[in-house]
Amino acid sequence: MINNQLILLLILCPIVAWHSSIPFHLRVDSRRIGPRASSTTNCAECSYDGEVVGSNGKIGSYILHSLNCKGIPDPELPFENEESQHWFNYRRFYATPRGLSPGCLSKDESPIYACIPSSSIQTVWDATVPHRRKDLVFLCNCVPSRHLDFLADEHGELHDKVTVAIMHFGVSQEHHEPTVKCTPQSPSTVIYGRHAKALAKLLKNDNVPVVIAHSSRELQAAAVKKLAWSSLMWLLCHDAETPLTVKDVHLLHFDKLQKLVEELLPVLELLVNEQRTTSEQNSITWSVQDMMSYLETYSLSISGGNVTPNRELALKEINERNGLIISLINKSQNNITSHHLELLRRVAGEAIESGNDVFIRNSSGYRVETIPCSVQH
């Protein structure tokens, strides 16, 4: 009997010691990320000043590093006080661990930066503690009318239900630290929502051009332009035996790019005006020259244009990029030629054929359905 008790103690002691070594705030909240998060928070030490979901990615690691190592600007101080030593409040931001609902480790009203694929927006929203969802800050290549329509009112406005940033900067790793890549000529990163002011000042500290949008339509316009770049430039860069840089495309294949823009501009204008619900609202329109200028400006702002978009990533996100554009072609009142589809078949090739059923199904309807991705940390 004594030997059995001794054996039991030897088994249990290491387990108890291990459990005791886990930080309290990670032990007390036993909720797992699932279809829906609990409506209550039992965490007794929700003392962090914010959280970052997706902190292992480039954007997430940059946000977490900037907040914890550089501090966060005080959103109550105007830009002209930037040189003041009191401009920074050094705070503690936490990388939300897998298995815990975002929002349970940080203070109410503090931002929860979600640096995730656009296809994961609904997943992260559902997993977040309900009363903290208003503090989510989505940094991803989303189109509000498609990825955030479940939050918009009847006029397509998000109001203060969430914060969204359409980014026009890159991040690289230099000396083991994430570093922002952009120039003063970069198109502005457009931010909308309750935490827009704090994020804008954080990015401005790294010389990222920023604009705070006053409506969801402004955000939608920036998102559709970004979609055009991410859908067209990778195709033209990889339509060669040796992949080209985006700078080469503008120099060598200007006519091809212009032909694509002329073809797809009616579709892009249809998408940007999806949120227009009344005839009193003016439609957003662009000229071919407007779009060509934006594409070139953005291309040359990324390492001087000496970059080649990642083909594998573009294929992985093809439904969110080119598939979304194709899904709207039948809705356009203009006659659409097939330059985009021809180029897509030529460049994507076997990748599209192997997933043909999924791609065709997603591209033939008005709304693109995507398989939810797991949240990447």
PyMOL commands that set and color helices and strands:
alter all, ss='L'
color gray80, all
select helices_A, chain A and resi 2-21+24-27+58-70+79-81+85-87+118-127+130-135+144-147+196-204+216-237+246-252+254-272+288-301+303-305+311-316+322-327+329-331+339-348+350-354+356-364
alter helices_A, ss='H'
color red, helices_A
select strands_A, chain A and resi 51-53+72-73+88-89+94-95+112-114+136-139+163-166+170-174+177-181+189-192+210-212
alter strands_A, ss='S'
color yellow, strands_A
deselect
rebuild
show_as cartoon
